[in-house]
Each structure stands twice: as C-alpha cells, then as structure tokens.
Amino acid sequence: MAPQGGAPRLVLLFSGKRKSGKDFVTEALQRRLGAGVCAILRLSGPLKEQYAQEHGLDFQRLLDASTYKEAYRRDMIRWGEEKRQADPGFFCRKIVEGVSQPIWLVSDARRVSDIQWFQEAYGAVTQTVRVVASEQSRQQRGWVFTLGVDDAESECGLDDFGDFDWVLENHGDAQHLEEQLGKLLEFVRSRL
C-alpha cells in the first residue's frame, strides 16, 4: 500500500554512477516542468540528515559535492546499509512524506530494494531511468575511483538490474542529451 500523501501520476527512479549526471538531468527536467508539477526526491537527503544528527555533523555540508562529504562517505555508506538491512524501505518512506506534485523524480535510486519498494508502493506509475556516462566523461566532471565507495553496493547495486525503462546517455554531447530529454519530457507530459 502506498504511504500517505498525494498519489503520483508518475514516479521516475533515476540511477547511475557517481558523476554520471543524475542531478543535472533531474534538475533540467524539473526546470522544464516546473516545481509545482515536478518534485525531485533524494534518497540520500534523509540518510545524510539522520547520519548528521547521530554523528554531530553539519547536515548542509553533507548535501553538497564537497570534500567534507567525501571525508564521511564510506562511513555514511556503511551506516546507511545497516539502516536498510533493518528496514529496506526506511529512506524511501521518508522522502515521499508530504509530496503533493504529480510527477516525482527520485534522483538517486541505488539498490534493487529501492526500485522494489517504489514498484510495490506505486505500481505501474513507476519507471526506471539509467543515466550512463563514460569513465572519461565522469573524470572530466571530477570523478576519481575511490576504493570502498565506487565498488560498494551504493554504486554497483543496479549494474546488473536488467532492463531499465529509459537509458539516457550523458557522455558530454549536449545535443544528444537534449534529444533524449525531449523524448522523456514528451512521455512525462503524457502522464499529466
């Protein structure tokens, strides 16, 4: 059963490696659709907030792409995994509380359990979107392989997921990305 709150018309679950452009893509979609119609939901938000509270850290600094966040990333991943093992839907339930927009963009689905939770809660209105980018493109955006992070479930949990409903290639060709976003936007608007 879906949690309390507005029933969405469409839930898009975005996944991809670090620096693949998940936030860039979801923010671009929200700009075009409008914040009144489209909400960006970040599973990492409640995770970081709870982690900051329990560890006496600056929550706002954990939200940005800073060295501050990177210093805690491994332990945050470990801590989040412990929470998910105890309750796989813990962070999913938190992010949907009080959301009233009809279109939900979950910008950081990372595990099969995230996808399963949304599919069970919202059924056929749930679609998966994989954002892919070459290692070279990711490196140009500042990505450097980090042992214990880039080989953890939080980065690799959906590598073998199978058929995503949508795959967006974000290798640095703005025109190609724009064409793909146009097709996705057309689909989203058909659900309004």
C-alpha positions in Angstrom: 0.0 0.0 0.0 1.3 3.5 -0.9 2.2 5.8 2.0 0.0 8.8 3.0 0.3 11.8 0.8 -0.6 12.6 -2.8 -0.7 9.8 -5.2 1.8 10.5 -8.0 0.9 10.2 -11.7 4.4 9.2 -12.5 7.5 8.2 -10.5 10.8 8.2 -12.3 13.6 6.4 -10.5 17.0 7.7 -11.7 20.1 5.7 -11.2 23.7 5.9 -12.4 27.3 6.0 -11.3 28.8 9.0 -9.4 29.3 12.0 -11.7 27.1 10.4 -14.4 24.8 13.4 -14.3 21.7 12.2 -12.3 21.3 15.5 -10.5 21.9 17.5 -13.7 19.3 15.5 -15.6 16.6 15.7 -12.8 17.2 19.4 -12.3 16.9 20.0 -16.1 13.6 18.1 -16.1 12.2 20.0 -13.1 13.1 23.4 -14.7 11.2 22.4 -17.8 8.2 21.0 -16.0 8.1 23.5 -13.1 8.5 22.8 -9.4 4.7 23.0 -8.9 4.3 19.9 -11.1 7.5 18.0 -10.5 9.3 17.2 -7.3 12.9 16.0 -7.0 13.2 13.4 -4.2 16.7 12.4 -3.0 17.1 9.2 -1.0 20.4 10.5 0.2 18.7 13.5 1.8 17.1 11.7 4.8 20.1 9.4 5.1 22.5 12.4 5.4 20.2 14.2 7.7 19.9 11.3 10.1 23.6 10.5 9.9 24.5 14.1 10.6 22.2 14.1 13.7 23.6 10.9 15.1 27.2 11.9 14.5 27.1 15.6 15.3 27.9 16.8 11.7 26.8 19.7 9.5 23.9 18.4 7.5 24.0 21.2 4.9 27.7 20.4 4.2 26.9 16.7 3.7 24.4 17.7 0.9 27.0 19.4 -1.4 29.7 17.8 -3.5 32.4 18.9 -1.0 35.5 17.3 0.5 33.6 17.5 3.8 31.0 15.0 2.4 33.7 12.8 0.9 35.5 12.6 4.3 32.4 10.8 5.7 31.2 9.0 2.6 32.5 5.5 3.5 31.1 5.5 7.0 27.9 7.1 5.8 27.5 4.2 3.3 28.2 1.6 6.0 25.7 3.3 8.3 23.0 3.5 5.6 23.5 -0.1 4.7 22.9 -1.1 8.4 19.6 1.0 8.4 18.5 -0.6 5.1 19.2 -4.1 6.3 17.0 -3.5 9.3 14.3 -1.8 7.2 14.7 -1.7 3.4 12.0 1.0 2.9 13.2 3.3 5.7 14.6 6.1 3.4 12.0 5.6 0.7 9.2 6.2 3.1 10.9 9.4 4.4 11.3 11.1 1.0 7.6 10.7 -0.1 6.1 12.2 3.1 4.0 15.2 2.2 4.9 15.3 -1.5 2.0 16.8 -3.5 3.3 17.2 -7.0 2.0 14.7 -9.6 5.5 13.9 -11.0 8.2 12.5 -8.7 11.8 12.3 -9.8 13.8 10.2 -7.4 17.3 11.3 -8.3 19.4 8.7 -6.7 18.0 5.1 -6.6 21.0 2.9 -5.9 19.7 -0.5 -5.0 17.2 -3.1 -6.2 15.4 -2.7 -2.9 14.8 1.0 -3.7 13.2 0.1 -7.0 11.2 -2.8 -5.5 9.8 -0.5 -2.8 8.6 2.1 -5.3 7.2 -0.6 -7.6 5.3 -2.2 -4.7 4.0 1.1 -3.3 3.1 2.8 -6.6 2.9 0.0 -9.2 2.6 0.9 -12.9 3.3 4.6 -12.5 6.9 3.7 -11.6 9.5 3.8 -14.3 13.3 3.3 -14.1 15.8 5.7 -15.8 19.5 4.8 -16.0 21.9 7.7 -16.6 25.1 6.5 -18.2 28.4 8.3 -18.8 31.8 7.1 -19.9 34.6 7.0 -17.4 36.3 9.7 -19.4 33.2 12.0 -19.1 32.9 11.3 -15.4 36.6 12.0 -14.8 36.1 15.4 -16.6 33.4 16.1 -14.1 35.8 15.4 -11.2 35.3 11.6 -10.6 38.2 9.6 -9.3 37.8 6.0 -8.4 37.6 5.5 -4.6 38.0 2.0 -3.2 35.2 1.2 -0.8 32.9 3.7 -2.5 32.9 3.0 -6.2 32.9 -0.7 -5.7 30.3 -0.7 -3.0 26.6 -1.6 -3.4 25.7 2.1 -3.3 27.4 2.5 -6.6 27.1 -1.0 -8.1 23.8 -2.3 -6.8 21.9 -1.7 -10.1 24.7 -2.6 -12.5 23.1 -5.9 -13.3 19.5 -4.8 -12.8 18.4 -5.6 -16.3 16.0 -3.7 -18.5 15.6 0.0 -17.5 12.6 1.7 -18.9 14.8 4.5 -20.1 18.5 4.9 -20.6 19.9 8.4 -21.0 23.4 8.7 -22.4 25.3 11.7 -20.9 28.8 11.5 -22.3 29.1 15.2 -22.8 27.3 15.6 -26.1 24.7 18.3 -25.1 22.6 18.0 -28.3 22.3 14.2 -27.9 21.3 14.6 -24.3 18.8 17.2 -25.2 17.2 14.9 -27.8 16.8 12.2 -25.2 15.4 14.6 -22.6 12.9 15.8 -25.2 11.6 12.2 -25.6 11.4 11.7 -21.9 9.6 15.0 -21.4 7.1 14.1 -24.0 6.3 10.9 -22.1 6.1 12.7 -18.8 3.7 15.3 -20.2 1.5 12.5 -21.5 1.0 11.4 -17.9 -0.2 14.8 -16.7 
